[in-house]
Amino acid sequence: MGFFSKDIKTLDDLFVHTLQDIYYAEKQIEKALPKMIDKATDSELVAGFEKHLQETKGHIERLEEVFQMHGVSAKAVHCPAIDGILKEADEVAGDVEDKQVLDAALIASAQAVEHYEITRYGTLVVWAKQLGRDDCAAVLAENLREEEATDKKLTQLGEGRINLQAAE
């Protein structure tokens, strides 16, 4: 059956599998953010990462709420996509010596993570609505809004100052 488990037969199965996927991803992001905080040198970037770490903890709690609302146990399934994005972020950050360039690299890596999360949450919101689970969709939409806001803030930081400093 390709990329997906043979246990996925319905949209509901796919919805639950994708919930488990983003649950795993959020838990991995929660572990990775403190390392990014330690590496970042720009005070606004550090503050943004710290804020997003707190939001990530909230995302995990909301996902647990959605699992409960949907009547399934909160369980993570391995997500090679987020593992790859986080591994690449760590490798790139490890290769950069200039602090301004490092901050630019951290923004790019963080946005790769955000874009992954945005795709997952956007899909989950749509599927939840199609499954008649507007209650789940509303909770997932909160996570989506926060991910989109974080992405926007990272863009503003990069375009507003950090990328310019890295180019000097």
Backbone as JSON Lines, residues from 0, in Angstrom:
{"i":0,"aa":"M","n":[0.82,-1.2,0.0],"ca":[0.0,0.0,0.0],"c":[0.86,1.25,0.0]}
{"i":1,"aa":"G","n":[2.12,1.15,-0.24],"ca":[2.95,2.34,-0.41],"c":[3.38,2.96,0.9]}
{"i":2,"aa":"F","n":[3.2,4.27,0.96],"ca":[3.7,5.05,2.08],"c":[2.9,4.84,3.36]}
{"i":3,"aa":"F","n":[1.65,4.45,3.23],"ca":[0.78,4.39,4.39],"c":[0.61,2.98,4.9]}
{"i":4,"aa":"S","n":[0.24,2.91,6.14],"ca":[-0.01,1.63,6.79],"c":[-1.21,0.94,6.15]}
{"i":5,"aa":"K","n":[-1.18,-0.37,6.13],"ca":[-2.32,-1.12,5.59],"c":[-3.56,-0.96,6.47]}
{"i":6,"aa":"D","n":[-3.38,-0.39,7.66],"ca":[-4.51,-0.16,8.56],"c":[-5.34,1.06,8.15]}
{"i":7,"aa":"I","n":[-4.88,1.83,7.19],"ca":[-5.61,3.03,6.76],"c":[-6.52,2.65,5.6]}
{"i":8,"aa":"K","n":[-7.82,2.64,5.93],"ca":[-8.81,2.26,4.92],"c":[-9.82,3.37,4.66]}
{"i":9,"aa":"T","n":[-10.0,4.25,5.64],"ca":[-11.02,5.29,5.52],"c":[-10.39,6.66,5.79]}
{"i":10,"aa":"L","n":[-11.15,7.69,5.48],"ca":[-10.67,9.05,5.78],"c":[-10.47,9.22,7.28]}
{"i":11,"aa":"D","n":[-11.33,8.59,8.06],"ca":[-11.18,8.66,9.51],"c":[-9.85,8.02,9.94]}
{"i":12,"aa":"D","n":[-9.51,6.88,9.36],"ca":[-8.22,6.23,9.67],"c":[-7.06,7.16,9.3]}
{"i":13,"aa":"L","n":[-7.18,7.79,8.14],"ca":[-6.13,8.69,7.68],"c":[-6.03,9.92,8.59]}
{"i":14,"aa":"F","n":[-7.17,10.42,9.03],"ca":[-7.2,11.55,9.97],"c":[-6.47,11.19,11.26]}
{"i":15,"aa":"V","n":[-6.78,10.03,11.82],"ca":[-6.13,9.6,13.07],"c":[-4.62,9.4,12.84]}
{"i":16,"aa":"H","n":[-4.26,8.77,11.73],"ca":[-2.84,8.56,11.43],"c":[-2.1,9.9,11.33]}
{"i":17,"aa":"T","n":[-2.71,10.87,10.69],"ca":[-2.07,12.18,10.53],"c":[-2.01,12.92,11.86]}
{"i":18,"aa":"L","n":[-3.02,12.75,12.7],"ca":[-2.95,13.29,14.07],"c":[-1.75,12.7,14.81]}
{"i":19,"aa":"Q","n":[-1.56,11.39,14.67],"ca":[-0.44,10.72,15.33],"c":[0.89,11.21,14.77]}
{"i":20,"aa":"D","n":[0.93,11.48,13.5],"ca":[2.12,12.0,12.83],"c":[2.49,13.38,13.37]}
{"i":21,"aa":"I","n":[1.52,14.3,13.43],"ca":[1.83,15.66,13.9],"c":[2.09,15.65,15.4]}
{"i":22,"aa":"Y","n":[1.5,14.72,16.11],"ca":[1.77,14.57,17.55],"c":[3.24,14.22,17.76]}
{"i":23,"aa":"Y","n":[3.72,13.26,16.97],"ca":[5.15,12.9,17.02],"c":[5.99,14.12,16.66]}
{"i":24,"aa":"A","n":[5.61,14.8,15.57],"ca":[6.38,15.96,15.12],"c":[6.47,17.03,16.2]}
{"i":25,"aa":"E","n":[5.34,17.35,16.83],"ca":[5.35,18.38,17.88],"c":[6.26,17.98,19.04]}
{"i":26,"aa":"K","n":[6.24,16.71,19.4],"ca":[7.11,16.26,20.49],"c":[8.59,16.36,20.1]}
{"i":27,"aa":"Q","n":[8.91,16.1,18.85],"ca":[10.3,16.24,18.39],"c":[10.71,17.72,18.34]}
{"i":28,"aa":"I","n":[9.79,18.56,17.92],"ca":[10.04,20.0,17.87],"c":[10.26,20.54,19.28]}
{"i":29,"aa":"E","n":[9.47,20.04,20.21],"ca":[9.63,20.45,21.62],"c":[11.04,20.14,22.12]}
{"i":30,"aa":"K","n":[11.61,19.02,21.66],"ca":[12.97,18.65,22.05],"c":[14.02,19.48,21.31]}
{"i":31,"aa":"A","n":[13.73,19.87,20.07],"ca":[14.71,20.58,19.23],"c":[14.79,22.07,19.54]}
{"i":32,"aa":"L","n":[13.68,22.68,19.94],"ca":[13.67,24.14,20.14],"c":[14.69,24.62,21.18]}
{"i":33,"aa":"P","n":[14.88,23.95,22.31],"ca":[15.9,24.44,23.25],"c":[17.3,24.52,22.63]}
{"i":34,"aa":"K","n":[17.62,23.61,21.73],"ca":[18.92,23.66,21.04],"c":[18.99,24.88,20.13]}
{"i":35,"aa":"M","n":[17.88,25.18,19.46],"ca":[17.84,26.35,18.59],"c":[17.93,27.63,19.4]}
{"i":36,"aa":"I","n":[17.3,27.63,20.56],"ca":[17.38,28.79,21.46],"c":[18.82,29.02,21.88]}
{"i":37,"aa":"D","n":[19.51,27.94,22.22],"ca":[20.91,28.05,22.65],"c":[21.82,28.55,21.54]}
{"i":38,"aa":"K","n":[21.53,28.19,20.29],"ca":[22.39,28.58,19.18],"c":[22.12,29.99,18.67]}
{"i":39,"aa":"A","n":[20.88,30.44,18.8],"ca":[20.51,31.76,18.27],"c":[21.23,32.86,19.04]}
{"i":40,"aa":"T","n":[21.62,33.92,18.31],"ca":[22.32,35.03,18.96],"c":[21.48,36.31,18.98]}
{"i":41,"aa":"D","n":[20.57,36.47,18.03],"ca":[19.72,37.65,17.99],"c":[18.67,37.56,19.1]}
{"i":42,"aa":"S","n":[18.56,38.6,19.9],"ca":[17.66,38.56,21.07],"c":[16.19,38.38,20.67]}
{"i":43,"aa":"E","n":[15.77,39.0,19.57],"ca":[14.39,38.83,19.11],"c":[14.14,37.4,18.64]}
{"i":44,"aa":"L","n":[15.13,36.83,17.98],"ca":[15.0,35.45,17.51],"c":[14.93,34.49,18.7]}
{"i":45,"aa":"V","n":[15.78,34.71,19.69],"ca":[15.75,33.89,20.9],"c":[14.38,33.99,21.56]}
{"i":46,"aa":"A","n":[13.87,35.2,21.69],"ca":[12.56,35.4,22.32],"c":[11.45,34.72,21.51]}
{"i":47,"aa":"G","n":[11.55,34.78,20.18],"ca":[10.57,34.13,19.32],"c":[10.6,32.62,19.48]}
{"i":48,"aa":"F","n":[11.8,32.06,19.55],"ca":[11.93,30.61,19.75],"c":[11.39,30.21,21.13]}
{"i":49,"aa":"E","n":[11.68,31.02,22.15],"ca":[11.18,30.72,23.5],"c":[9.65,30.75,23.53]}
{"i":50,"aa":"K","n":[9.07,31.76,22.87],"ca":[7.61,31.85,22.8],"c":[7.05,30.63,22.07]}
{"i":51,"aa":"H","n":[7.71,30.24,20.98],"ca":[7.19,29.11,20.21],"c":[7.34,27.79,20.97]}
{"i":52,"aa":"L","n":[8.34,27.69,21.81],"ca":[8.46,26.49,22.65],"c":[7.24,26.37,23.55]}
{"i":53,"aa":"Q","n":[6.81,27.48,24.14],"ca":[5.62,27.45,24.99],"c":[4.38,27.11,24.16]}
{"i":54,"aa":"E","n":[4.3,27.7,22.94],"ca":[3.17,27.39,22.07],"c":[3.17,25.91,21.68]}
{"i":55,"aa":"T","n":[4.35,25.36,21.43],"ca":[4.46,23.95,21.06],"c":[3.91,23.05,22.16]}
{"i":56,"aa":"K","n":[4.2,23.4,23.4],"ca":[3.64,22.64,24.53],"c":[2.11,22.72,24.5]}
{"i":57,"aa":"G","n":[1.59,23.88,24.15],"ca":[0.14,24.04,24.0],"c":[-0.41,23.24,22.83]}
{"i":58,"aa":"H","n":[0.37,23.17,21.74],"ca":[-0.06,22.38,20.58],"c":[-0.21,20.91,20.96]}
{"i":59,"aa":"I","n":[0.75,20.42,21.74],"ca":[0.71,19.03,22.18],"c":[-0.54,18.8,23.04]}
{"i":60,"aa":"E","n":[-0.82,19.73,23.94],"ca":[-2.02,19.6,24.79],"c":[-3.29,19.61,23.95]}
{"i":61,"aa":"R","n":[-3.35,20.51,22.95],"ca":[-4.53,20.56,22.09],"c":[-4.69,19.27,21.29]}
{"i":62,"aa":"L","n":[-3.57,18.74,20.8],"ca":[-3.65,17.47,20.07],"c":[-4.19,16.37,20.97]}
{"i":63,"aa":"E","n":[-3.74,16.34,22.21],"ca":[-4.24,15.34,23.16],"c":[-5.74,15.53,23.37]}
{"i":64,"aa":"E","n":[-6.18,16.78,23.38],"ca":[-7.61,17.08,23.5],"c":[-8.37,16.55,22.28]}
{"i":65,"aa":"V","n":[-7.81,16.74,21.08],"ca":[-8.46,16.26,19.86],"c":[-8.53,14.73,19.86]}
{"i":66,"aa":"F","n":[-7.44,14.07,20.26],"ca":[-7.48,12.6,20.36],"c":[-8.64,12.19,21.27]}
{"i":67,"aa":"Q","n":[-8.74,12.83,22.42],"ca":[-9.8,12.48,23.38],"c":[-11.18,12.76,22.79]}
{"i":68,"aa":"M","n":[-11.35,13.92,22.18],"ca":[-12.64,14.27,21.58],"c":[-13.04,13.26,20.51]}
{"i":69,"aa":"H","n":[-12.04,12.75,19.79],"ca":[-12.31,11.82,18.69],"c":[-12.41,10.37,19.17]}
{"i":70,"aa":"G","n":[-12.16,10.15,20.45],"ca":[-12.34,8.82,21.03],"c":[-11.21,7.84,20.76]}
{"i":71,"aa":"V","n":[-10.01,8.37,20.54],"ca":[-8.84,7.5,20.34],"c":[-7.73,7.93,21.3]}
{"i":72,"aa":"S","n":[-6.85,6.98,21.62],"ca":[-5.76,7.35,22.53],"c":[-4.7,8.17,21.8]}
{"i":73,"aa":"A","n":[-4.14,9.08,22.58],"ca":[-3.04,9.91,22.05],"c":[-1.83,9.02,21.87]}
{"i":74,"aa":"K","n":[-1.4,8.91,20.63],"ca":[-0.28,8.03,20.3],"c":[0.48,8.67,19.15]}
{"i":75,"aa":"A","n":[1.78,8.59,19.21],"ca":[2.61,9.13,18.13],"c":[3.02,8.01,17.18]}
{"i":76,"aa":"V","n":[3.08,8.34,15.9],"ca":[3.68,7.42,14.93],"c":[4.9,8.12,14.35]}
{"i":77,"aa":"H","n":[5.92,7.35,14.12],"ca":[7.18,7.89,13.62],"c":[6.94,8.7,12.34]}
{"i":78,"aa":"C","n":[7.57,9.86,12.28],"ca":[7.43,10.75,11.13],"c":[8.83,11.05,10.57]}
{"i":79,"aa":"P","n":[9.23,10.32,9.54],"ca":[10.56,10.55,8.98],"c":[10.73,11.95,8.39]}
{"i":80,"aa":"A","n":[9.63,12.57,7.96],"ca":[9.73,13.91,7.37],"c":[10.24,14.92,8.39]}
{"i":81,"aa":"I","n":[9.65,14.96,9.57],"ca":[10.09,15.93,10.57],"c":[11.48,15.58,11.08]}
{"i":82,"aa":"D","n":[11.76,14.28,11.19],"ca":[13.11,13.88,11.59],"c":[14.15,14.42,10.61]}
{"i":83,"aa":"G","n":[13.86,14.32,9.32],"ca":[14.78,14.82,8.3],"c":[14.94,16.32,8.35]}
{"i":84,"aa":"I","n":[13.83,17.04,8.51],"ca":[13.89,18.5,8.59],"c":[14.72,18.93,9.79]}
{"i":85,"aa":"L","n":[14.49,18.3,10.94],"ca":[15.23,18.66,12.16],"c":[16.7,18.26,12.07]}
{"i":86,"aa":"K","n":[16.97,17.12,11.46],"ca":[18.37,16.69,11.28],"c":[19.11,17.68,10.39]}
{"i":87,"aa":"E","n":[18.48,18.06,9.3],"ca":[19.11,19.03,8.4],"c":[19.34,20.36,9.11]}
{"i":88,"aa":"A","n":[18.38,20.8,9.9],"ca":[18.53,22.06,10.64],"c":[19.73,21.99,11.57]}
{"i":89,"aa":"D","n":[19.88,20.88,12.26],"ca":[20.99,20.7,13.17],"c":[22.33,20.67,12.43]}
{"i":90,"aa":"E","n":[22.36,19.98,11.3],"ca":[23.59,19.9,10.51],"c":[23.98,21.26,9.94]}
{"i":91,"aa":"V","n":[23.02,21.99,9.39],"ca":[23.32,23.31,8.83],"c":[23.82,24.25,9.92]}
{"i":92,"aa":"A","n":[23.13,24.27,11.05],"ca":[23.53,25.15,12.15],"c":[24.92,24.78,12.66]}
{"i":93,"aa":"G","n":[25.25,23.51,12.62],"ca":[26.56,23.06,13.08],"c":[27.68,23.46,12.15]}
{"i":94,"aa":"D","n":[27.35,23.75,10.88],"ca":[28.35,24.11,9.89],"c":[28.61,25.61,9.78]}
{"i":95,"aa":"V","n":[27.84,26.43,10.48],"ca":[27.93,27.88,10.33],"c":[28.69,28.5,11.5]}
{"i":96,"aa":"E","n":[29.74,29.23,11.18],"ca":[30.54,29.88,12.24],"c":[30.11,31.32,12.5]}
{"i":97,"aa":"D","n":[29.79,32.08,11.44],"ca":[29.4,33.49,11.59],"c":[28.04,33.57,12.28]}
{"i":98,"aa":"K","n":[27.95,34.34,13.35],"ca":[26.73,34.39,14.16],"c":[25.52,34.94,13.4]}
{"i":99,"aa":"Q","n":[25.73,35.96,12.56],"ca":[24.61,36.51,11.79],"c":[24.12,35.49,10.75]}
{"i":100,"aa":"V","n":[25.06,34.8,10.12],"ca":[24.69,33.78,9.15],"c":[23.99,32.62,9.87]}
{"i":101,"aa":"L","n":[24.45,32.29,11.06],"ca":[23.82,31.24,11.86],"c":[22.37,31.6,12.16]}
{"i":102,"aa":"D","n":[22.12,32.85,12.55],"ca":[20.74,33.26,12.83],"c":[19.87,33.14,11.57]}
{"i":103,"aa":"A","n":[20.42,33.53,10.41],"ca":[19.67,33.4,9.15],"c":[19.38,31.92,8.86]}
{"i":104,"aa":"A","n":[20.36,31.07,9.12],"ca":[20.17,29.62,8.9],"c":[19.11,29.07,9.85]}
{"i":105,"aa":"L","n":[19.12,29.54,11.08],"ca":[18.13,29.07,12.05],"c":[16.72,29.49,11.64]}
{"i":106,"aa":"I","n":[16.58,30.7,11.1],"ca":[15.27,31.14,10.63],"c":[14.81,30.25,9.48]}
{"i":107,"aa":"A","n":[15.7,29.98,8.54],"ca":[15.33,29.13,7.4],"c":[14.92,27.74,7.87]}
{"i":108,"aa":"S","n":[15.67,27.19,8.8],"ca":[15.34,25.87,9.33],"c":[14.01,25.88,10.07]}
{"i":109,"aa":"A","n":[13.8,26.91,10.88],"ca":[12.54,27.01,11.63],"c":[11.36,27.14,10.67]}
{"i":110,"aa":"Q","n":[11.56,27.87,9.57],"ca":[10.45,28.01,8.62],"c":[10.16,26.69,7.9]}
{"i":111,"aa":"A","n":[11.18,25.89,7.67],"ca":[10.93,24.57,7.08],"c":[10.04,23.74,8.02]}
{"i":112,"aa":"V","n":[10.32,23.83,9.3],"ca":[9.5,23.13,10.3],"c":[8.08,23.69,10.3]}
{"i":113,"aa":"E","n":[7.97,25.02,10.32],"ca":[6.65,25.66,10.34],"c":[5.83,25.26,9.12]}
{"i":114,"aa":"H","n":[6.46,25.25,7.96],"ca":[5.72,24.92,6.75],"c":[5.22,23.48,6.78]}
{"i":115,"aa":"Y","n":[6.0,22.59,7.34],"ca":[5.55,21.2,7.5],"c":[4.31,21.17,8.41]}
{"i":116,"aa":"E","n":[4.41,21.87,9.54],"ca":[3.28,21.88,10.48],"c":[2.04,22.52,9.86]}
{"i":117,"aa":"I","n":[2.23,23.59,9.11],"ca":[1.1,24.27,8.48],"c":[0.39,23.32,7.51]}
{"i":118,"aa":"T","n":[1.15,22.54,6.74],"ca":[0.5,21.6,5.81],"c":[-0.28,20.54,6.57]}
{"i":119,"aa":"R","n":[0.3,20.04,7.64],"ca":[-0.39,19.0,8.41],"c":[-1.67,19.55,9.06]}
{"i":120,"aa":"Y","n":[-1.55,20.69,9.74],"ca":[-2.72,21.24,10.42],"c":[-3.79,21.68,9.43]}
{"i":121,"aa":"G","n":[-3.39,22.26,8.3],"ca":[-4.37,22.66,7.29],"c":[-5.17,21.46,6.79]}
{"i":122,"aa":"T","n":[-4.47,20.38,6.52],"ca":[-5.13,19.15,6.07],"c":[-6.04,18.6,7.15]}
{"i":123,"aa":"L","n":[-5.55,18.55,8.38],"ca":[-6.36,18.0,9.48],"c":[-7.64,18.81,9.71]}
{"i":124,"aa":"V","n":[-7.55,20.12,9.59],"ca":[-8.75,20.96,9.77],"c":[-9.79,20.6,8.71]}
{"i":125,"aa":"V","n":[-9.36,20.5,7.46],"ca":[-10.28,20.16,6.37],"c":[-10.88,18.77,6.58]}
{"i":126,"aa":"W","n":[-10.03,17.81,6.89],"ca":[-10.55,16.45,7.09],"c":[-11.51,16.37,8.27]}
{"i":127,"aa":"A","n":[-11.17,17.06,9.35],"ca":[-12.07,17.05,10.52],"c":[-13.45,17.57,10.13]}
{"i":128,"aa":"K","n":[-13.48,18.65,9.37],"ca":[-14.78,19.19,8.92],"c":[-15.5,18.19,8.04]}
{"i":129,"aa":"Q","n":[-14.77,17.54,7.12],"ca":[-15.4,16.57,6.23],"c":[-15.93,15.36,6.99]}
{"i":130,"aa":"L","n":[-15.3,15.07,8.12],"ca":[-15.76,13.95,8.96],"c":[-16.86,14.38,9.93]}
{"i":131,"aa":"G","n":[-17.3,15.64,9.82],"ca":[-18.35,16.13,10.71],"c":[-17.84,16.45,12.11]}
{"i":132,"aa":"R","n":[-16.55,16.65,12.23],"ca":[-15.93,16.93,13.53],"c":[-15.49,18.39,13.59]}
{"i":133,"aa":"D","n":[-16.48,19.29,13.55],"ca":[-16.17,20.72,13.64],"c":[-15.52,21.06,14.97]}
{"i":134,"aa":"D","n":[-15.83,20.28,16.01],"ca":[-15.21,20.5,17.32],"c":[-13.7,20.27,17.24]}
{"i":135,"aa":"C","n":[-13.3,19.19,16.59],"ca":[-11.88,18.89,16.41],"c":[-11.23,19.93,15.49]}
{"i":136,"aa":"A","n":[-11.96,20.3,14.42],"ca":[-11.44,21.27,13.46],"c":[-11.13,22.6,14.16]}
{"i":137,"aa":"A","n":[-12.0,23.02,15.07],"ca":[-11.8,24.29,15.76],"c":[-10.53,24.27,16.62]}
{"i":138,"aa":"V","n":[-10.29,23.17,17.29],"ca":[-9.1,23.05,18.14],"c":[-7.84,23.01,17.26]}
{"i":139,"aa":"L","n":[-7.89,22.23,16.19],"ca":[-6.74,22.13,15.28],"c":[-6.47,23.47,14.6]}
{"i":140,"aa":"A","n":[-7.52,24.23,14.32],"ca":[-7.36,25.55,13.68],"c":[-6.6,26.51,14.59]}
{"i":141,"aa":"E","n":[-6.73,26.35,15.9],"ca":[-5.95,27.19,16.82],"c":[-4.46,26.93,16.64]}
{"i":142,"aa":"N","n":[-4.07,25.67,16.53],"ca":[-2.67,25.34,16.29],"c":[-2.22,25.91,14.94]}
{"i":143,"aa":"L","n":[-3.06,25.75,13.93],"ca":[-2.73,26.26,12.6],"c":[-2.49,27.77,12.64]}
{"i":144,"aa":"R","n":[-3.35,28.51,13.3],"ca":[-3.18,29.97,13.39],"c":[-1.86,30.34,14.06]}
{"i":145,"aa":"E","n":[-1.51,29.63,15.11],"ca":[-0.24,29.92,15.79],"c":[0.96,29.59,14.92]}
{"i":146,"aa":"E","n":[0.88,28.5,14.17],"ca":[1.99,28.13,13.27],"c":[2.14,29.19,12.17]}
{"i":147,"aa":"E","n":[1.04,29.63,11.62],"ca":[1.09,30.66,10.57],"c":[1.64,31.97,11.12]}
{"i":148,"aa":"A","n":[1.26,32.33,12.34],"ca":[1.77,33.56,12.96],"c":[3.28,33.46,13.21]}
{"i":149,"aa":"T","n":[3.73,32.3,13.64],"ca":[5.17,32.1,13.86],"c":[5.93,32.22,12.54]}
{"i":150,"aa":"D","n":[5.41,31.61,11.5],"ca":[6.05,31.7,10.18],"c":[6.15,33.15,9.73]}
{"i":151,"aa":"K","n":[5.09,33.9,9.92],"ca":[5.07,35.32,9.53],"c":[6.12,36.11,10.32]}
{"i":152,"aa":"K","n":[6.2,35.85,11.61],"ca":[7.18,36.55,12.46],"c":[8.61,36.2,12.03]}
{"i":153,"aa":"L","n":[8.85,34.94,11.7],"ca":[10.18,34.53,11.23],"c":[10.52,35.25,9.92]}
{"i":154,"aa":"T","n":[9.56,35.37,9.03],"ca":[9.78,36.1,7.78],"c":[10.13,37.54,8.07]}
{"i":155,"aa":"Q","n":[9.4,38.17,8.97],"ca":[9.66,39.57,9.32],"c":[11.05,39.74,9.92]}
{"i":156,"aa":"L","n":[11.44,38.82,10.79],"ca":[12.79,38.9,11.38],"c":[13.86,38.74,10.32]}
{"i":157,"aa":"G","n":[13.68,37.77,9.45],"ca":[14.67,37.52,8.4],"c":[14.77,38.68,7.43]}
{"i":158,"aa":"E","n":[13.64,39.09,6.9],"ca":[13.64,40.16,5.89],"c":[13.94,41.53,6.49]}
{"i":159,"aa":"G","n":[13.55,41.7,7.74],"ca":[13.71,43.01,8.36],"c":[15.12,43.34,8.8]}
{"i":160,"aa":"R","n":[15.9,42.35,9.21],"ca":[17.21,42.66,9.75],"c":[18.2,41.51,9.64]}
{"i":161,"aa":"I","n":[17.82,40.35,10.03],"ca":[18.79,39.27,10.21],"c":[19.45,38.86,8.9]}
{"i":162,"aa":"N","n":[18.69,38.71,7.82],"ca":[19.3,38.35,6.55],"c":[20.23,39.46,6.04]}
{"i":163,"aa":"L","n":[19.86,40.71,6.28],"ca":[20.72,41.83,5.87],"c":[22.04,41.8,6.62]}
{"i":164,"aa":"Q","n":[21.98,41.53,7.92],"ca":[23.2,41.43,8.72],"c":[24.06,40.26,8.25]}
{"i":165,"aa":"A","n":[23.43,39.17,7.89],"ca":[24.17,38.0,7.42],"c":[24.86,38.28,6.09]}
{"i":166,"aa":"A","n":[24.28,39.17,5.28],"ca":[24.84,39.48,3.97],"c":[26.04,40.42,4.05]}
{"i":167,"aa":"E","n":[26.23,41.08,5.18],"ca":[27.34,42.05,5.31],"c":[28.68,41.39,5.36]}
